[in-house]
Amino acid sequence: MTLNIEGKAIGRDKKPLLIAEVSANHDRDLDQALALVDIAAEAGWDCLKLQTYDADSLTIPSNHPSMKVDPVWGKENLYELYQSAGMPMEFHEPLFAKARDLGLLPFTSIYDPRDLDFIEKLGCEIYKVASFEMTYDDLLEAVASTKKPLILSTGMANLAEIDHALEVLDKAGSGEVVLLHCCSSYPAPIDQINLNAMVTMGQRYDRMVGFSDHTIGSIGPLTAAAMGAVAIEKHYTNDPTREGPDHRFSATPEIMKDIADGVRDIHALKGSAEKQTTEAEQTSKALGRRSAFAIRDLAAGHTITPDDFRFVRPGAGIPPNDRGGVVGRTLARSVSKGSPITSEDIAP
């Protein structure tokens, strides 16, 4: 299971793909949005992810009580919130272009099938469907029609809902689907992240699984990387004190750099699944392992007894787990006191 998209690889044996989520932190200001592209590239991330919607993509103007939102979001209702948070459509093209210029893979979350043609014209090579939209079958079918890879977040979902979403996508002939485990709370509390569920999803669906993180700090993404996440998604900002709905729980440039460095080190630490002596261990193995050394001068033709040698460091002779290769064997040549007894010293 490996995907290669514009030079970026996603796979179980690859370094986790790092997805820098702009979310609403563009503040509807193109210069601010472009500055965020620089931050993602400088921090060492792989992808720039946008969100493509306006208020009408997500909801309708209404004064119904169910439309009210928590004051922490800075608006009275959902429609007003999405009006302020949605990124202007004309920002997409320059952001995609700058991301590619800086070596980032640009893509976006789609929220409304009506936006598919617009996004396709950007040359978007992979799509994201957010946790809130994973039960929107019409959207899943629309994205599946592109036959392009899809990253599907699963915040708030139970296994039955994931089963259904994957059934819809598979039936519609979707491209490869990468699942992201997620806790859709902003910020998300550490004790409700349940990263073991990410492992459960990988085993149940036999698909690549990653982590969309809404915690504060770097420990969530780094733990997910150590547990096998193939991708890490994180909201980020240049200043968490800026006004706007998402800045307060988004990662700073310093945290983004810490995550990128840590994920790279974790991938290096995980290394190969083959258990063998590494190149770095060769000197230690030669000096620190025990082997047979003569403790007296031994003549050629002598039959070795336990009193003739000791197993000591370094590992220049016959090892202690081959005692039978020494005791009772006849020497083909003499071995002086303080020298290793090697297999070449033993008569055939």
N, C-alpha and C positions, 0 to 999 in steps of 0.2 A: 504494500500500500504506500505509494509515493505519488504526489502530485508535483508537477513542475510548471510554474506560472510566471512568465516574464523573468525567468532566472531565479525565482524563489522556490525552494523545495519545502514540501510538507510531507513528513513521513515519520514513522515510529523510530527509525534509526537516525533521524536528522535532528539538528538543533531545533528546539521549538520555534515556530514562526512567531515573531513578535509583531502584534497589530496595534498600532497607535491610534486610538479612537478620539477623533476631534470632538464628536458629539456636538453640543451647543456652544462649545467654547470659542467658536469663531466670532461670537457676539455680533453677528451680522455686519462685520467689518472685514473687508477683504485683506487689508494689511495685517490685521490680527490673525486671520486664518493662514496667510502665507508665512507669517512668523512661526506658527505652530509646525508647519512643514519642516522648517529649518531645525526646530527642536527635536523632532522625531529622528531626523537624519543624523544630527550631531550626537544623539544619545545612543545610536547604534541599532535602531529598530528596523524592521524589514518592510513594514506596510504602513500606508496612510489610509485610514478608513473614515469615510464621511457618512452622513445620514441624509437621504434624499426624501424630503417630505415638506409639505406646508400644512397649515392648520386643517385645510379641507381634505388632505390625504388621510387624516386620522380621526376627525370628529366633525361635528356640525355646531354652529352657534346655537346655544340653548341656555336657558336659565334654570333648567331642571336641577334639583338639589344634588343629584348624582354626579353632576359636572364639576362640583366644587373640589378644589384641591387644597392641600395643606399650605398654609402661608409660607412655609420654608421655601417653596418653589417661586415665591415672589409674584404670583398672579392669583386672580380670583377663581378662574375656572380653566378647564382643559383647553378650550379654544384659544383663550388669551395666552396661555402658556406656550402652545405650539406656534402661535403667531410670532412670539418673541424668540423662540428657540430654533425654528426652522432656518436652514441655511438657504440664502437666495440661490436660485437655480443658476444664475450667471456666474457664481463662484466656482462651479464644478470644473469647468474646462481649465481655467488657470491653475487650480489646485492639482488636478490630474497631471498637467504638464510639468509643474514644478516638482511634484513628487517623483515623476519619472526622471527628470533631469538630475535629481539627487540620489537616484538609485533605489527609490522606494517603489513598492507595488501599490498603486492606488486602486481602491474599490469602494463600494458603498453599500449601505443597508437600504433595501427597497421596502416601502411600506404600502404602496398602492400600485396595482397592476397598470394603472394609467400612466405611470412614470417609466414603464419598461422601455419604450421606444427612445425616450430621452437618454436613459442611461446607456442603452446599447450604442448610441451614436458617440458616446465618450470612449468606446473601445474597452469597456469594463470587462475583464476576463474572469472574474469570480464575483459572486454575489454573497451578501449576508442577509439573513432573515433574523430579525431580533426576537427575543423571547416573547415579547408581547404579541407578535404576529404569527407565532408558530402554529396557532390554531386556525389561521385564516387560510382555508383550503384554496380559495381562488388565487391568492397570492402565491402559494406554493406551486400551484399548477402553472402559473404564468412564468415563474422563474425556471421551473423544470423545462419549459418549452425551449429555453435557450440552449439546453444541453451542456451548460457550463457548470463548473464546480460550484458548490453551495456550502457556506458555513451557516449552520443552524444553531442558534442559542436556545437553551432549554430551561431558562429561569422560570420558576413557578410551576414547572411541569411535573407530572407524575409519569410513570412508565407507560401507562395506557395512552396518554396524550402523545408521547414520543412515538410509540408504536403506530399510532394513527397518522402522524405527520410523515413518517418514513414510508408508510404504505401509500399515501397520496403521492409523494415524490417518486417512488419507485414505479407506481402505476403510470405516472405521467412521463416516464423515461428520463428522469433527472440525471444530470452529471453526478460525479462523485460528491457525496455528502460528508462533511466533517461536522461532528457534533461538538458543541461547547457546553460544558457544565457551567452553571451560573446560579448565583443567588441574587435575585432582582430586588435588592433593597439598597438605598442610596444615602449614606454608605452602608455596606453590608457588614454585619457583625461577624467577627472571626468565628464565634462558636456556632454559627449557623451556615458555614460554608460547606461542610460535609464533602470534602474532597474524595472521600472513599466512594461517593456516588459516581464520580467521574470514572473510577475503575470499573464499577458495576456496569456503567453504560458501555464501556469498551468491550467488556466480556459478553454482554447481552446481545449487542448489535454487530460485533466484529467489524466495527468501523473506527476510523481515526477519531480520537476524542481530545479536546483541549479544554481551556478554562477561560471564561470571560469574567474578569475580576472587578468587583466594586468595593473592595476593602480599602482601608487607608494603609499606605506603606507598601513594602515589597515582599513581606513574608508569604502572602498568599500565592503570588505568581511563582516565587522560587520553590515553594513546597510542591505546587502543581507540576513544575518542571521536573522535580526529583521523582514525582510519582508517575511520570510518563506522558504528560500533556504534550500533544504535537503542536499546539498553538496557544499563545497567551494574548488575550486582548485586554487593554487597559485604557480608561479615560485619562487624559492628561491635559495640563494647562501650563501657561507660563507664569501664572499668579493665582493661587487658590483664594485670594481675597478679592478678586474681581467680582463685580456684580454679574449675575447670570445664574441659571438654574444648576449648572453642572460643575462650576469651578470648585465649589467647596469640598467635593469628594474626589477630585481629580488629582492625579500624581503630578508632582513638580518635575522640572527637568532633572534635578538631582536624583529623584527616585527612579525616573525612567532610565537614567544611566546605571544606577545600582542594579536594576532588574536586568538590563541587557548584559552587563558584566557578569552577574550572578548566574543567569541562564546559560551563558557561554561556558562558565566554569563547571556548572552542574553537568552539562552535556559532556564536557571533557572528562569529568569524574566518572560518569556512567560508562563511557568507553565501550569496549568490546564485551560481548557475552561469553567469549571464550576464556576459560581460566587457564592461564599459562604464565611462565616467567616472563616478565616484561623486560624491555631493554634497560629501563632504569634500575631494575633489581639485579642485573647480572653481577655487578661488583659486590653487592651485599651477599649474594648467594655464594660467590667464590670465597669470600673472606669469612662469612659467618656460619656457614654450614659445616658440620663435623665430617671428618674422614679418618681413615686408618693411617696412623703414623708409627713408625718403628721406635721403640724405646730402648733398643740395643742393636748392635750390629748383627745383621742376619746374612748368612752365607747362601750362595746359590745351592739349590737342592734341599734346603732346610724346610721342614714342615712347620707351618706357623701354628703357634699355640696362643691362648689368650694372654699369656705373660709376655709375649713378644711385642705387643703394640697397644695403643690406646686410640679411641675415637676422639679426636680433638679438632679444634678449628685450626686452619681453614679447610675448605672442601677440595683439597688438591688430590685426594686419593679415593679409595673405595669407600662409599658412604655407609653409615651405620645401619641403614635399613637393608644392607646386603652383607650381613655378618658372615653368612655362609660362603661368601666369595673370598673370605680371608682365612678364617679359622679352619685348620686341617688341610689347607691348600699348600702346594709345594712351590717354592720360589724358583723361577726360571733364571733369575740373576740375583746378585747380592743387593741388599738394601742397607744403607748405613743408618745409624742411630740419628733420629731427628728428621728423617726423610719420609715422605708419604709412600704408602704401599699402593701402587696403582694396578689396574687390571693387566697392564703390560708386564708387570713384575711376576705375574702368576703363570706357572707352567700350564699348558693346555691339557 
